[in-house]
């Protein structure tokens, strides 16, 4: 589904990603872990199309299409979804109104008729249950004054509404208490299928108790330096990242 | 500041003035010639080079004449969903045959009301354009609401403008509201033709005790039009006045809005949106004078300024020594959409009382790129994402418009401008 080859990206001339290679197939869950500043969030943002990042080398194919040549909105319409680490507060725009606009633009792109108000509301009700989100929250301005947990639940709710092929969760666990973490993870797990894929970007192993990965990759200095199964995450939890840094730095200086 | 140029340029206009209100006109003429056109050094017109603009575009000013309007033209310009009293004007001249009437509401030409104390609210010595209008206006309108009149439907003042280079349109409106009356006015101007004429308008509104008046205004003139307007109102005890001003186009537009709170428990609201592109220059000068205790004013102006356009905001709040327990709040927020767009914003508070609550704030910023990306990342294209954000920004003001037909009309105009479908 997703094929990243030798991806290099920089911000304001500073290289952040220095040759990422990653293959993600339908039905798989990949966890991307790594110390702070390793490039995890940059990778997520580059895949979603944030303009601040300049891709200097490499290519990304998503379902056979050149992802990097698409606008952020077209990536979303093709089925890429980024759950933001810090969801943006947008005063004056209600979640309902925003999502209806988004969903209908996505549907138009996919050649589907727009949903009328009744159908949209019933779809909303169905997906709201998935992340235990209150309708009152959705009629308020988008994320404005939401708690950390409410913002993250809103991200997963949006994901449920837009039904992406590839979901990228950027530090979705950060700042969540255990109840919110459980709700958010349940939502993600219920949305998984053998046709969709998930990339979970996280610093801590905790989230992976709930969203169990098929593969775990460690990102360090803009490269994937180690890949393994979920046991690798447990090892990182126990031993921290220093041993990986030492291993990589030793190889580099040799 | 009086110069030969000023009196020369306006000599034809001054000489052709009608004979009604002769003493008031004479006073106004003298005041205008003494004041002259404001130069850039004049503090009140610091950011708005009106004299330069007038003198470079137009040389010898003549009054614009009324012209024939068809019922179709009028029908086509009425805002969708509007129901209420319709008053049609051609270059400021009232067109009764195209207008409707309402029992109890008196609508007459100003010349038929020679006792009208023109200039008692908008005083000629305060602004040269008020003086010029009073000296030279041809036909004005006198509107009076009897005591306790409660109008559920708005009054639409549909102002058609069609003039040539160098012509001056001088609309003059006098509104008198009896005690305990309430009404909403929609002042909507329609440009026919693309000539660089000059609109110099004065509206005086005399409120009574406990009157509740709303004056909604949409400025959407041709992009070569120069427009100055002075809107001033006196509020009496328990009175309330709300002004909403939406500016969308024009060459150079200057709005002076003055609310005199002349009784206790009066409330003045001043709201505005300016959405500018091209080289449009819009200057909103507002002024609220708290002279009695327990008075309130709320002000919110929002600007979206694109291309090489310029927005100017100057908000004066006076709180006189007697006006204890005053609440006065002012806010002006702006978004610049290009590197060449300019905003000058200036709050100006003079507070002489010591037991008051006053606040003011102004911001000038850019569209939030992170918010834009967030919306795009959900599949909304850039134009609609921008439209959604800008619409939400202006929405805080638009939501304050209680008149549905006017609000819907303005929203539609703004959406058309922003090119969004939301």
Interface residues (C-beta under 8 A of the other chain):
Chain A: X48 X49 X50 X51 X71 X72 X73 X75 X76 X77 X81 X82 X84 X87 X88 X90 X91 X92 X93 X97 X98 X99 X101 X102 X103 X105 X106 X109 X141 X158 X162
Chain B: X368 X369 X370 X371 X373 X374 X375 X376 X377 X378 X379 X380 X381 X382 X384 X385 X388 X389 X391 X392 X393 X395 X396 X422
